Amino acid sequence: MNLSSLKKRTLNVICKPYFPIIVFGIIVFVLHLIIDTNYGDDLIFMHSLDELSLTEFLKARYQTWSSRIFIEAVLVTLVKMPILWKLLDTIVCILIIYTLSKLFAKRNILQCNIIICCLFFMYPFLHMNTAGWMATTINYLWPLGFGLISFLPIKKVFDGETFHIWEYPLYSIALFYGANLEQMCAIIFGIYISFTFFFFLKKKRNVYIWFQTALSFLSLLFIMLSPGNKVRYQTEVDVWFPDFNQLSFFRKLEMGFSSTLFHYIMTPNVFFGVFCTIVLFFILLKYKDRFHRTIGFIPVIISLVFGVFGNISGGIFPGIGNTISSLTDHGTGILLTSIKSWGPDFILCLACIPLIYCVYHIFDDRLQGFFSIFILAVGFCSRLIIGFTPTIWGSGERTYLFMYVSIIIVLILLYNQISNSKSKKHKEFFENIIFIATGLSFFNTFFLIH
């Protein structure tokens, strides 16, 4: 084999659509080699089977603590095999990227896969260590991965594709595992019931979609009827939030609302800042009038003033500093009788409403615009509902995972749109923003991971 032939074969491999995912997997596995698993809940689960069989342990957990028996069956099996977990967790990360590509990449698959890999690296992966690496990833990242796989039948029915016989059990098992996590179960059920109704209106009736919807509903019932979840709820009230049961529905709703948006808007969240910047970029490309451009600038300005540069602006303007620090264990403390107390929530709405408006109006296809808002709403609601749990503050940043992924999906859809543009400069500008943010985020993850 001569040099030119070797070069040609190498280029053919590199130009394969899924080559970026292979490179991604190698990088993720290297990161996993750095990880120390002797931390948090990993140490607790390591001794779960010392005196009980797996069946006895799972039965006891369902009766006295949690309905996540399928997730915890995997966890207690792998917790003593950290090397195997590192390999499997890498595979799950690869599956997440691959599934996102299958679900949302349309044209220029190679370039789109590069962007998807970069967007994943922009996610603050250190959030997956809030309860121990193995415990957090198996409880959150893995249900996300399998949950995404369970959505592939929706894509196939939407595109009019046929199913292979082996796909039916695969997608159902994926749904079964993904829906064992409460947040992911709500997402899966919400999406399946929505698309079941959509396909009914479009006269695309498919028995398997109905079956998956029923399976997600049964998973929801399994969670709601678990005696252990009721016991756990009361225990967590006593430990984490003693006066939680005294709070009104409105207060819990506001806690979920404000705690979710504070994370993105009132903290130095580069990921959200990049999202707002890209949305503004699309608005500037599509609209020349002052109204749309002003609307597009509002989320960017707020995310910079109150978030990315909040420490600086808060020092110069104490009112901004007070707003940034207004989140308490009971939310922002908003009172209908005190206009002044409305300030923090007003700022949050002032950032989000224009952002939602812009995202919808960016897309040439209004159905795409509506779908993007739907995805963002699903991600937001998945974190909003945490306001109705006593561990809203104790669960840490891991509960934001699904909203991050909803933003990633919208960014993929935006990249699809700009890939259709005739302007190469506009596409390169989008890519450069992502590449710079990815580089900084990866640098941060690499040096802080442990």
C-alpha positions in Angstrom: 0.0 0.0 0.0 1.6 3.3 -1.1 1.3 6.6 0.8 -1.3 8.2 -1.5 -3.6 5.1 -1.1 -3.2 5.2 2.7 -3.9 8.9 2.7 -7.0 8.3 0.6 -8.3 5.6 2.9 -7.6 7.7 6.0 -9.6 10.6 4.5 -12.5 8.3 3.6 -12.6 7.1 7.3 -12.4 10.7 8.6 -15.1 11.9 6.3 -17.6 9.2 7.4 -20.7 10.8 9.0 -20.2 9.1 12.3 -16.4 9.4 12.7 -16.8 12.5 15.0 -18.8 10.3 17.4 -15.9 7.8 17.5 -13.5 10.6 18.4 -16.0 11.8 20.9 -16.2 8.4 22.5 -12.4 8.2 22.8 -12.2 11.6 24.5 -15.0 10.8 26.9 -13.4 7.5 27.9 -10.1 9.3 28.6 -12.1 11.7 30.8 -13.6 8.7 32.6 -10.1 7.3 33.4 -9.5 10.4 35.5 -12.7 10.0 37.5 -12.5 8.8 41.1 -15.6 6.8 42.0 -15.0 6.6 45.8 -17.4 9.4 46.6 -20.9 10.1 47.8 -23.7 7.6 47.2 -21.3 5.3 45.3 -19.8 4.3 48.7 -23.2 3.7 50.2 -24.5 1.5 47.3 -21.2 -0.5 47.3 -22.4 -2.3 50.5 -26.0 -2.7 49.5 -25.7 -6.4 48.8 -23.5 -7.3 51.7 -26.3 -8.9 53.6 -29.1 -9.1 51.1 -29.7 -10.7 47.7 -30.4 -8.5 44.7 -34.1 -9.5 44.8 -34.4 -8.8 48.6 -32.7 -5.5 48.2 -34.9 -4.3 45.3 -38.1 -5.5 47.1 -37.0 -3.6 50.3 -36.2 -0.4 48.2 -39.6 -0.4 46.5 -41.4 -0.8 49.8 -39.4 1.6 51.9 -37.5 4.1 49.7 -37.7 4.2 45.9 -39.5 3.0 42.7 -36.2 3.1 40.8 -35.7 -0.6 41.2 -34.5 -1.2 37.6 -32.0 1.7 37.7 -30.8 0.5 41.1 -30.5 -3.1 40.0 -27.9 -1.8 37.5 -26.3 0.5 40.0 -25.7 -2.1 42.8 -24.4 -4.5 40.2 -21.9 -2.1 38.7 -20.8 -0.1 41.7 -18.1 -2.6 42.6 -16.8 -2.7 39.0 -15.8 1.0 38.3 -13.8 0.1 35.2 -16.8 -1.6 33.6 -18.9 1.4 34.6 -16.5 3.8 32.9 -16.7 1.7 29.7 -20.5 1.5 29.8 -21.0 5.1 30.7 -18.8 6.1 27.7 -21.0 3.9 25.5 -24.1 5.6 26.9 -22.6 9.0 26.1 -21.9 7.7 22.6 -25.5 6.5 22.3 -26.9 9.9 23.4 -24.9 11.6 20.6 -25.8 8.9 18.0 -29.5 9.1 19.0 -29.6 12.9 18.9 -28.1 12.6 15.4 -30.7 10.1 14.2 -33.5 12.1 15.7 -32.6 15.6 14.5 -29.7 15.7 12.0 -31.0 16.3 8.5 -28.3 17.4 6.1 -24.5 17.6 6.3 -24.6 14.8 8.8 -20.8 14.8 9.3 -20.7 18.5 10.3 -23.9 18.2 12.3 -22.4 15.4 14.3 -19.4 17.5 15.1 -21.7 20.2 16.4 -23.7 17.7 18.5 -20.5 16.4 20.0 -19.4 19.9 20.8 -22.8 20.8 22.4 -22.5 17.8 24.6 -19.0 19.0 25.8 -20.5 22.4 26.5 -22.8 20.7 29.1 -21.3 21.1 32.6 -20.5 17.4 33.0 -19.4 18.0 36.6 -23.1 18.1 37.4 -23.0 14.3 37.1 -20.9 14.1 40.3 -23.3 15.7 42.7 -24.2 12.3 44.3 -21.2 10.3 43.2 -20.3 9.6 39.6 -21.8 6.1 39.3 -24.9 6.9 41.3 -25.7 10.1 39.4 -24.9 8.9 35.8 -26.8 5.6 36.2 -29.8 7.5 37.8 -29.8 10.4 35.3 -27.6 10.2 32.3 -28.5 6.6 31.5 -32.3 7.2 31.7 -31.7 10.2 29.4 -29.9 8.0 26.9 -32.4 5.2 26.9 -35.3 7.7 26.9 -33.9 9.3 23.8 -33.7 5.9 22.1 -37.3 5.3 23.1 -38.3 8.3 20.9 -36.9 6.8 17.7 -40.3 5.1 16.9 -41.9 8.6 16.9 -39.3 9.7 14.3 -39.9 6.6 12.2 -43.6 7.0 12.2 -43.3 10.7 11.4 -41.1 10.0 8.4 -43.2 7.0 7.3 -40.5 4.4 7.8 -41.1 0.8 8.6 -40.0 -1.1 11.7 -37.7 -4.1 11.8 -39.0 -6.9 14.1 -36.0 -6.5 16.4 -36.7 -2.8 17.0 -39.9 -3.4 19.0 -38.3 -5.0 22.0 -35.3 -2.7 21.8 -37.4 0.5 22.0 -39.7 -0.9 24.7 -36.8 -1.9 26.9 -35.2 1.5 26.4 -38.5 3.2 27.5 -38.8 0.8 30.4 -35.4 1.8 31.8 -35.7 5.5 30.9 -39.1 5.8 32.5 -37.9 4.4 35.8 -36.6 7.9 36.7 -39.4 10.2 37.7 -38.3 13.2 35.6 -37.6 11.1 32.5 -40.9 9.2 33.0 -42.8 12.5 32.9 -40.9 13.6 29.8 -41.5 10.3 28.0 -45.2 10.2 28.9 -45.7 13.8 27.9 -44.0 13.4 24.6 -45.7 10.1 23.7 -49.2 11.3 24.6 -48.6 14.5 22.6 -47.4 12.7 19.5 -50.1 10.1 19.8 -52.6 12.9 19.6 -50.7 14.5 16.8 -50.6 11.3 14.7 -54.3 10.8 15.4 -55.0 14.2 13.9 -52.7 13.5 10.9 -54.3 10.0 10.5 -50.9 8.3 11.0 -52.2 5.7 13.5 -49.7 3.2 14.7 -50.4 0.5 17.2 -46.8 0.5 18.5 -46.9 4.2 19.4 -50.1 3.5 21.3 -48.3 0.6 23.0 -45.3 2.8 24.0 -47.7 5.4 25.3 -49.5 2.8 27.4 -46.1 1.5 28.7 -45.1 5.0 29.7 -48.4 5.5 31.5 -47.9 2.2 33.4 -44.4 3.3 34.4 -45.9 6.5 35.7 -48.4 4.5 37.8 -45.6 2.2 39.0 -43.9 5.3 40.4 -47.0 6.9 41.9 -48.1 3.7 43.6 -44.7 2.9 45.1 -45.0 2.7 49.0 -41.3 3.5 49.1 -41.8 6.9 47.4 -44.3 7.9 50.1 -41.9 6.9 52.9 -39.0 8.6 51.1 -41.0 11.8 50.7 -41.7 12.2 54.4 -38.1 11.3 55.3 -36.8 13.9 52.9 -39.2 16.5 54.3 -37.8 15.9 57.7 -34.2 16.0 56.6 -34.2 18.6 53.8 -37.2 20.9 54.1 -39.2 20.6 57.5 -41.8 23.2 56.6 -42.3 22.0 53.0 -45.8 20.7 53.6 -46.9 24.1 54.9 -46.1 25.8 51.6 -48.9 26.6 49.2 -49.2 25.2 45.7 -48.3 28.7 44.3 -45.2 28.9 46.5 -43.9 25.5 45.3 -44.7 26.5 41.7 -42.7 29.7 42.1 -39.9 27.8 43.8 -39.6 25.5 40.8 -39.9 28.4 38.3 -37.4 30.7 40.0 -34.9 28.0 40.9 -34.9 26.7 37.4 -34.4 30.1 35.7 -32.0 31.5 38.2 -29.6 28.6 37.3 -29.5 29.8 33.7 -30.1 33.6 34.0 -28.8 34.7 37.4 -25.5 32.7 37.5 -22.5 32.9 35.1 -24.0 30.3 32.8 -22.0 30.4 29.5 -24.1 27.7 28.0 -27.3 29.8 28.2 -25.4 32.9 27.2 -24.3 31.1 24.0 -27.8 30.0 23.3 -29.2 33.6 23.7 -26.3 34.9 21.4 -27.1 32.4 18.7 -30.8 33.2 18.8 -29.9 36.9 18.5 -27.7 36.1 15.5 -30.6 34.4 13.7 -32.9 37.3 14.5 -30.4 39.8 13.1 -30.1 37.6 9.9 -33.8 37.3 9.4 -35.3 40.6 10.6 -34.2 44.1 9.8 -36.9 46.0 11.8 -36.1 47.6 15.2 -38.8 45.6 17.0 -37.5 42.1 16.3 -33.9 43.2 16.9 -34.7 44.8 20.2 -36.6 41.7 21.3 -33.6 39.6 20.3 -31.1 41.7 22.3 -33.1 41.6 25.6 -32.2 37.9 26.6 -28.6 38.5 25.7 -28.3 41.7 27.7 -30.0 40.2 30.8 -27.9 37.0 30.7 -24.8 39.1 30.5 -25.7 41.7 33.1 -27.3 39.4 35.6 -25.4 36.2 34.8 -22.1 36.1 33.0 -20.9 39.4 34.4 -23.3 39.4 37.4 -20.5 39.7 39.9 -19.2 42.9 38.3 -22.5 44.5 37.5 -23.8 43.6 41.0 -20.9 45.4 42.6 -21.5 48.5 40.6 -25.3 48.5 40.9 -26.4 47.1 44.3 -29.9 46.6 43.0 -28.6 44.1 40.5 -26.7 42.4 43.2 -29.8 42.2 45.4 -31.7 40.7 42.6 -29.0 38.1 41.9 -29.0 37.1 45.6 -32.7 37.2 46.1 -33.3 33.4 45.7 -33.9 31.8 49.1 -35.0 28.3 50.3 -38.6 29.5 49.6 -38.0 31.0 46.2 -37.8 34.7 45.6 -40.3 35.5 48.3 -42.7 37.1 45.8 -45.9 38.5 47.4 -48.9 39.7 45.4 -49.3 42.6 47.8 -45.7 43.8 47.4 -44.8 45.1 43.9 -41.2 45.4 44.9 -41.0 41.6 45.5 -42.0 41.0 41.9 -38.7 42.3 40.6 -36.6 39.0 40.4 -39.4 37.0 38.7 -40.2 39.9 36.4 -36.5 39.9 35.2 -36.7 36.1 34.7 -39.9 36.6 32.6 -38.3 39.5 30.8 -35.5 37.2 29.6 -37.6 34.2 28.8 -40.7 35.6 27.0 -38.6 37.4 24.3 -36.4 34.4 24.0 -39.4 32.1 23.3 -40.8 34.6 20.9 -37.5 34.8 19.0 -37.0 31.0 18.9 -40.5 30.6 17.4 -40.0 33.3 14.7 -36.5 32.2 13.7 -37.7 29.2 11.8 -39.0 29.4 8.3 -41.2 26.4 9.0 -43.7 27.3 11.7 -44.1 23.7 12.6 -40.4 23.6 13.4 -40.8 26.8 15.5 -43.7 25.3 17.4 -41.7 22.0 17.9 -38.7 24.0 19.3 -40.9 25.7 21.8 -42.5 22.4 22.7 -39.0 20.9 23.4 -38.0 23.9 25.5 -41.2 23.6 27.4 -40.7 19.9 28.1 -37.2 20.6 29.4 -38.3 23.5 31.5 -41.3 21.6 33.0 -39.0 18.6 33.8 -37.1 21.0 36.2 -40.2 23.0 37.3 -41.7 19.9 38.9 -38.8 19.6 41.2 -40.3 22.5 43.0 -42.9 20.1 44.3 -40.3 17.9 46.0 -38.6 18.5 49.3 -35.2 17.9 47.8 -35.4 20.8 45.4 -32.2 22.2 46.9 -30.7 18.9 48.0 -30.7 17.3 44.6 -28.2 19.7 43.2 -27.5 20.6 39.6 -28.2 17.1 38.2 -31.9 17.8 37.9 -31.1 20.5 35.2 -29.8 17.9 32.8 -33.0 17.5 30.8 -33.4 21.2 30.2 -29.8 21.4 29.0 -30.6 18.7 26.5 -33.8 20.5 25.4 -31.6 23.6 24.6 -29.1 21.3 22.8 -31.9 20.0 20.6 -33.1 23.5 19.6 -29.5 24.4 18.8 -29.3 21.3 16.5 -32.5 22.4 14.8 -31.0 25.9 14.3 -27.9 24.4 12.8 -30.0 22.5 10.4 -31.6 25.7 9.3 -28.4 27.6 8.8 -26.9 24.6 7.0 -29.5 25.2 4.3 -28.4 28.9 4.0 -26.4 29.9 1.0 -24.1 32.0 3.1 -21.0 30.1 4.2 -20.0 33.0 6.5 -23.2 32.7 8.6 -22.7 29.0 9.0 -19.0 29.5 10.0 -20.0 32.1 12.5 -22.4 29.7 14.2 -19.7 27.0 14.3 -17.0 29.3 15.6 -19.2 30.4 18.6 -19.8 26.7 19.4 -16.2 25.8 19.0 -14.9 28.6 21.3 -17.5 27.8 23.9 -16.8 24.1 23.7 -13.0 24.7 24.1 -13.5 26.7 27.2 -16.1 24.3 28.7 -13.9 21.3 28.0 -10.9 23.0 29.5 -12.9 23.7 32.6 -14.2 20.1 32.8 -10.8 18.5 32.2 -9.1 20.4 35.0 -11.9 20.2 37.6 -13.0 16.6 37.0 -11.9 14.2 39.7 
